[in-house]
Amino acid sequence: MAQPDDYGFSEEASLIKDSARKFFKNNFSTDKLHRMVADNSDSSRAPESLWNKELWQQLLELGWTLLAVPESAEGLGLPAVAVAGLVEEAGRAAFPCPLLATLNATYVLAACGDSGNAALKEIAEGATATLALTNRTGSWRLQDTEVSATQRKLNGTAWFVQDARKVDRLLVCAKKDTGHSLYWVASDAPGITVHADRIVDLTRDQAHVEFLDVEAEEICEDGLKALEQAFPAIWTMLAADVIGAAEWQLQTTTEYARTRTQFERPLGFFQAVKHPLVDVMIQIDEAKSLVYNAACAIDHEPQRAAEYAHMAKASASETAAFASSRSVQFHGGIGYTWECFVQLYFKRQKHSQLLWGDAAWHRARLADIVLGKID
């Protein structure tokens, strides 16, 4: 099936994106973000999970976590391009919340077929969730999980679990004698211990989760197949988050270059500033096009979704690095301070750059698809 010329970005998708931008503009300024997560500059402080639960409840009432839930599970079942538009705006606001983690779990559960419907209905009713898949080395090979399952009891540790202290449920990939299955378990179930990780990103939290004889519900017997089907959406949504944050970095830095003067000229007058900012804009436009191309493929051309999603995440990872370095550099000395807002986005982008694979990893996987794997 060919993709539509406009990526399938309907009036409804545009309305969701616009309403999300207005919501964050009216309710969650960058100043509020800074006060929330950067009030304490002590580098030795314990890892924190700081977020506005009241604002999150408003988000739930708006139905944003329902967007990717299929209609068969009492969700809205909207196209991936509509969800990407929402995630882009959440990234622009750098809003600390489990939205992206819950969407990731939603796409995996949807790939499980009818067996995932009960868990999807929990998400439709307001439950939050995150994926627990990765081993201690950070391998993105899904079969490398360190969690094992025996008679529906989980043992082991899942590493690099995103927003683990904000969610109600964990979707765990565990190995057993017959392969790898997915399990659905409450985040506070007996036998679960959440160990907070110290990470640079102040807008998210991360943890490694230990399982000790934890009783869990088996959702999908062929977990690797479901994950493989869902990961193009996961990569694409993270890339959309990066694009939103990069646009904030570009707009904020451009405004600073207009107002900050040096040698009786605005900084933006100098080619050494204006030309790199144009390069950032071009990089963002490239990545954004690839993001919506990948999202459109999920909706209309699923056989190419993985290929396009690898392209989107590779480009977004490079955009995250480039936009971050330029934003800090062109803010001059203040750009390196704790008080400057750009540090929040710099740190969020560095986390996103590596999460679920960096540019080199995705290009290697893309080469496997286009050229074939080399033994």
VEXTOR-144898 format. One line per 8 residues: number of its first residue (from 0); their letters; for each residue x, y, z of C-alpha. Coordinates in Angstrom, 2 decimals. Each point is the difference from the previous one (the first is absolute). Layout:
% VEXTOR-144898
NUM	A	X,Y,Z | ... $
This chain:
% VEXTOR-144898
0	MAQPDDYG	0.00,0.00,0.00 | 1.45,3.39,-1.02 | 0.35,2.77,2.56 | -2.21,3.09,-0.35 | 1.72,3.21,-1.04 | -0.71,1.74,3.33 | 1.21,-2.97,2.10 | -3.65,-0.58,0.91 $
8	FSEEASLI	0.18,2.98,2.36 | -3.71,0.66,0.27 | -1.90,2.97,1.40 | -0.52,-2.02,3.17 | 3.76,-0.58,0.36 | 0.64,3.70,-0.53 | -2.60,0.89,2.63 | 1.61,-2.34,2.56 $
16	KDSARKFF	3.44,1.48,-0.67 | -1.24,3.58,0.26 | -1.95,-0.67,3.17 | 3.04,-1.66,1.57 | 2.16,3.01,-0.78 | -2.56,2.35,1.54 | -0.36,-2.26,3.04 | 3.71,0.05,0.78 $
24	KNNFSTDK	0.35,3.70,-0.81 | -2.81,0.89,2.42 | 0.81,-2.49,2.76 | 3.67,-0.89,-0.09 | 2.49,2.71,-0.85 | 3.73,-0.68,-0.16 | 0.35,2.08,3.15 | -2.33,-2.42,1.81 $
32	LHRMVADN	2.01,-2.93,-1.33 | 3.23,1.51,1.27 | -1.46,0.64,3.46 | -1.35,-3.54,0.15 | 3.05,-2.04,-1.01 | 2.97,2.36,0.43 | -0.72,1.59,3.36 | 2.83,-1.99,1.60 $
40	SDSSRAPE	3.38,0.30,-1.69 | 1.78,-2.35,2.42 | 1.72,-2.61,-2.17 | 0.04,-2.50,2.87 | -3.77,0.07,0.54 | -1.92,-3.26,-0.20 | -1.73,-0.79,-3.33 | -3.44,1.59,-0.09 $
48	SLWNKELW	-3.25,-0.59,-1.85 | -1.54,3.44,-0.25 | -3.20,0.60,-1.93 | -3.34,1.78,0.25 | -2.58,-2.70,0.70 | -2.90,2.46,-0.08 | 0.97,1.13,-3.48 | 0.42,-3.63,-1.03 $
56	QQLLELGW	-3.56,-0.66,1.16 | -1.19,2.78,-2.31 | 1.90,-1.66,-2.81 | -1.80,-3.27,0.74 | -3.34,1.80,-0.07 | 0.88,1.34,-3.44 | 0.34,-3.62,-1.13 | 3.58,0.24,-1.25 $
64	TLLAVPES	0.99,-3.43,1.29 | -2.94,-1.46,-1.93 | 1.26,1.09,-3.41 | 1.99,-3.14,-0.81 | -2.32,-2.46,1.80 | -2.03,-1.93,-2.63 | -3.73,0.53,-0.12 | -0.47,-3.69,0.84 $
72	AEGLGLPA	1.53,0.76,3.41 | -2.14,3.11,0.59 | 2.60,2.42,-1.36 | -0.01,2.49,-2.86 | 2.26,-1.98,-2.35 | 1.34,3.10,-1.75 | 2.73,-0.16,-2.66 | 3.64,0.15,1.04 $
80	VAVAGLVE	0.41,3.42,-1.66 | -2.55,1.45,2.44 | 1.82,-1.54,2.96 | 3.34,1.30,-1.30 | -1.40,3.52,-0.13 | -1.01,-0.23,3.66 | 3.38,-1.43,1.03 | 1.80,2.76,-1.91 $
88	EAGRAAFP	-1.78,2.62,2.10 | 0.73,-1.87,3.24 | 3.66,-0.01,-1.03 | -0.14,3.72,-0.77 | -1.19,0.58,3.58 | 2.41,-2.63,1.43 | -2.97,-0.98,2.13 | 0.99,-2.52,2.71 $
96	CPLLATLN	-2.60,-2.76,-0.18 | -0.43,-3.68,-0.97 | -1.76,0.81,-3.31 | 2.72,-1.33,-2.29 | 0.58,-3.08,2.17 | -3.72,-0.76,0.03 | -0.28,0.43,-3.77 | 2.92,-2.42,-0.44 $
104	ATYVLAAC	-1.75,-2.62,2.11 | -3.23,0.67,-1.89 | 1.57,-0.77,-3.38 | 1.50,-3.23,1.31 | -3.28,-1.12,1.56 | -1.85,0.80,-3.22 | 2.49,-2.22,-1.86 | -0.93,-2.87,2.35 $
112	GDSGNAAL	-3.45,-0.27,-1.56 | -3.04,-0.94,2.06 | 2.13,-1.18,2.92 | 1.09,3.59,0.63 | -3.52,1.45,0.13 | -0.49,-0.31,3.76 | 3.23,1.91,0.68 | -0.89,2.57,-2.68 $
120	KEIAEGAT	-3.34,0.59,1.71 | 1.89,0.80,3.21 | 1.95,2.66,-1.91 | -3.27,1.28,-1.47 | -1.26,0.40,3.56 | 3.04,2.09,0.99 | 2.70,-2.50,0.97 | 3.59,0.88,-0.92 $
128	ATLALTNR	2.61,-2.52,-1.11 | 3.58,-0.39,-1.15 | 2.15,-2.63,-1.68 | 2.47,-2.12,1.97 | 2.15,-1.69,-2.66 | 3.67,0.89,0.13 | 2.98,-1.74,1.56 | 2.77,1.64,2.04 $
136	TGSWRLQD	2.19,0.70,-3.04 | -2.76,1.97,-1.70 | -0.38,-2.46,-2.85 | -2.91,0.81,-2.29 | -0.10,-3.67,-1.09 | -3.30,-0.90,1.62 | 0.97,-3.62,0.60 | 2.80,1.15,2.32 $
144	TEVSATQR	-2.38,0.65,2.90 | 1.26,-1.06,3.43 | -3.49,-0.75,1.35 | -1.11,-3.62,-0.03 | -3.46,-1.50,0.49 | -0.87,-3.29,1.63 | -3.65,-0.91,0.59 | -0.95,3.67,-0.46 $
152	KLNGTAWF	2.44,1.17,2.64 | 2.62,2.53,-1.01 | 3.58,0.12,1.22 | 2.87,2.20,-1.06 | 0.57,3.67,-0.73 | -1.19,2.29,-2.79 | 2.28,2.97,-0.64 | -0.48,3.49,-1.46 $
160	VQDARKVD	-3.73,-0.01,0.78 | -1.40,3.39,-0.94 | -2.15,1.98,2.46 | -0.21,-3.07,2.21 | -1.06,2.03,3.04 | -2.88,1.68,-1.81 | -1.87,-3.05,-1.31 | -2.62,-2.43,1.29 $
168	RLLVCAKK	0.95,-2.99,-2.17 | 3.08,-1.63,-1.47 | 0.03,-1.89,-3.30 | 2.87,-2.45,0.42 | 1.80,-2.12,-2.56 | 1.16,-3.22,1.65 | 1.68,-3.10,-1.34 | -1.31,-3.46,0.69 $
176	DTGHSLYW	0.71,-3.51,-1.28 | -2.13,0.43,-3.11 | 1.10,3.52,-0.97 | -0.82,3.52,1.17 | -3.35,1.18,1.33 | -1.44,3.32,1.09 | -1.38,0.39,3.52 | -2.28,2.64,1.51 $
184	VASDAPGI	0.61,0.82,3.64 | -0.78,2.80,2.48 | 3.03,2.19,0.68 | -0.52,-0.39,3.75 | -0.60,-3.77,-0.01 | 1.62,-2.05,2.78 | 3.55,-0.95,-0.93 | 0.67,3.07,-2.17 $
192	TVHADRIV	2.72,2.43,1.02 | 0.54,3.18,-2.00 | 3.57,1.33,0.18 | 0.14,3.59,-1.25 | 2.85,0.79,-2.40 | 1.92,3.26,0.04 | -0.41,1.45,-3.50 | 0.83,3.35,-1.55 $
200	DLTRDQAH	-3.55,0.66,-1.25 | -1.90,1.94,2.64 | -3.34,-0.30,-1.79 | -0.15,-3.80,0.15 | 0.85,-2.70,2.45 | 1.54,-3.39,-0.66 | 0.47,-3.10,2.12 | 1.02,-3.61,-0.01 $
208	VEFLDVEA	-2.78,-2.23,1.28 | 0.72,-3.18,1.93 | -2.45,-2.91,-0.04 | 0.01,-2.67,2.70 | -2.66,-2.69,-0.47 | -2.45,2.58,-1.31 | -3.34,-1.39,-1.13 | -0.89,1.44,-3.40 $
216	EEICEDGL	-2.62,-0.43,-2.68 | 1.28,-1.38,-3.28 | -1.24,2.27,-2.79 | 1.71,-1.37,-3.08 | 1.86,-3.28,-0.55 | 1.90,1.28,-3.05 | 1.33,3.13,1.63 | 2.83,0.62,-2.46 $
224	KALEQAFP	-2.41,0.06,-2.94 | -2.26,2.54,1.71 | 2.96,2.17,0.96 | 1.42,-0.14,-3.51 | -3.34,1.15,-1.38 | -0.33,2.83,2.53 | 3.51,1.40,-0.01 | -0.36,2.12,-3.17 $
232	AIWTMLAA	-2.67,1.98,1.85 | 2.18,0.22,3.13 | 2.98,1.36,-1.96 | -2.22,2.40,-1.92 | -1.69,1.45,3.09 | 3.33,0.58,1.74 | 1.25,1.71,-3.16 | -3.11,2.23,0.05 $
240	DVIGAAEW	0.81,0.98,3.59 | 3.53,0.93,-1.10 | -1.32,2.17,-2.83 | -2.29,1.92,2.32 | 2.85,0.66,2.43 | 2.33,1.00,-2.84 | -2.52,2.53,-1.28 | -0.12,1.55,3.48 $
248	QLQTTTEY	3.81,0.15,0.00 | 0.08,1.67,-3.40 | -2.72,2.55,0.76 | 1.45,0.88,3.41 | 3.53,0.36,-1.33 | -1.15,2.05,-2.99 | -1.89,2.38,2.29 | 3.09,0.35,2.19 $
256	ARTRTQFE	2.11,0.75,-3.08 | -2.45,2.77,-0.95 | 0.06,1.71,3.39 | 3.56,-0.55,1.28 | 2.40,2.59,-1.36 | 3.76,-0.17,-0.49 | 2.17,2.68,-1.62 | -3.17,2.11,-0.30 $
264	RPLGFFQA	-1.64,-2.65,-2.16 | -2.52,-2.78,0.77 | 1.73,-3.39,0.15 | -2.14,-1.15,-2.90 | 1.66,2.60,-2.22 | 3.22,-2.03,-0.09 | 0.31,-2.78,-2.55 | 1.74,-2.23,2.53 $
272	VKHPLVDV	-3.33,-0.07,1.88 | -2.67,0.32,-2.68 | 1.36,-2.68,-2.34 | 0.20,-2.78,2.63 | -3.52,0.88,1.14 | -1.19,-0.50,-3.57 | 1.81,-3.34,0.00 | -1.93,-0.96,3.15 $
280	MIQIDEAK	-3.27,0.96,-1.71 | 0.88,-2.13,-3.03 | 0.93,-2.95,2.22 | -3.30,0.28,1.87 | -1.97,0.16,-3.25 | 1.75,-3.14,-1.26 | -0.66,-1.94,3.20 | -3.59,1.22,0.22 $
288	SLVYNAAC	-0.73,-1.15,-3.54 | 1.44,-3.41,0.80 | -2.02,-0.23,3.23 | -3.32,0.61,-1.72 | 1.00,-2.24,-2.90 | 0.64,-2.80,2.51 | -3.25,0.69,1.84 | -1.88,-0.04,-3.31 $
296	AIDHEPQR	1.62,-3.34,-0.90 | -1.26,-1.49,3.27 | -3.50,1.01,-1.09 | 0.17,-0.67,-3.76 | 3.15,-1.94,-0.89 | 0.81,-2.30,2.95 | 2.39,-2.18,-2.01 | 2.38,2.98,-0.17 $
304	AAEYAHMA	-0.67,1.39,3.48 | 3.20,-1.37,1.56 | 2.15,1.34,-2.84 | -1.47,3.48,0.25 | 0.02,0.02,3.81 | 3.73,-0.80,0.04 | 0.54,2.97,-2.33 | -2.09,2.27,2.23 $
312	KASASETA	1.71,-0.93,3.26 | 3.49,0.22,-1.55 | -0.71,3.49,-1.29 | -1.69,1.04,3.26 | 2.98,-1.17,2.06 | 2.32,2.16,-2.07 | -2.44,2.89,0.26 | -0.06,-0.36,3.78 $
320	AFASSRSV	3.78,0.30,0.18 | 0.34,2.84,-2.51 | -2.86,2.18,1.29 | 1.20,-0.46,3.58 | 3.61,0.97,-0.68 | -1.03,3.11,-1.97 | -2.55,1.11,2.58 | 2.53,-0.09,2.83 $
328	QFHGGIGY	2.83,1.51,-2.05 | -2.03,2.94,-1.29 | -1.29,0.86,3.45 | 3.62,0.70,0.87 | 1.19,-0.21,3.60 | -3.51,-0.07,1.42 | -0.80,-3.06,-2.11 | 2.21,-2.11,2.26 $
336	TWECFVQL	-1.68,1.05,3.24 | -2.58,-1.81,2.09 | -2.33,3.00,-0.14 | -0.23,0.00,-3.80 | -3.00,-1.93,-1.34 | 1.92,-1.48,-2.93 | 1.77,-2.46,2.30 | -3.30,-1.80,0.61 $
344	YFKRQKHS	-0.49,-0.65,-3.70 | 3.65,-0.79,-0.59 | -0.17,-2.78,2.60 | -3.35,-1.31,-1.21 | 1.30,-0.13,-3.57 | 3.19,-1.84,0.99 | -2.14,-2.63,1.70 | -2.28,-0.30,-3.02 $
352	QLLWGDAA	2.96,-0.15,-2.36 | 1.08,-3.37,1.41 | -3.34,-1.42,1.19 | -1.18,-2.95,-2.14 | 3.17,0.28,-2.09 | 2.16,2.85,-1.28 | 0.49,1.05,-3.62 | 2.77,-2.52,-0.69 $
360	WHRARLAD	-2.05,-2.90,1.40 | -3.05,0.90,-2.08 | 2.01,0.45,-3.18 | 1.55,-3.41,0.54 | -3.47,-1.53,0.33 | -1.12,1.95,-3.07 | 2.93,-1.42,-1.94 | -1.09,-3.50,1.02 $
368	IVLGKID	-3.43,0.69,-1.54 | 1.20,1.70,-3.17 | 3.15,-2.00,-0.72 | -0.67,-3.23,1.89 | 1.79,-1.26,3.08 | 3.65,-0.95,-0.41 | 0.98,-3.11,1.94 $
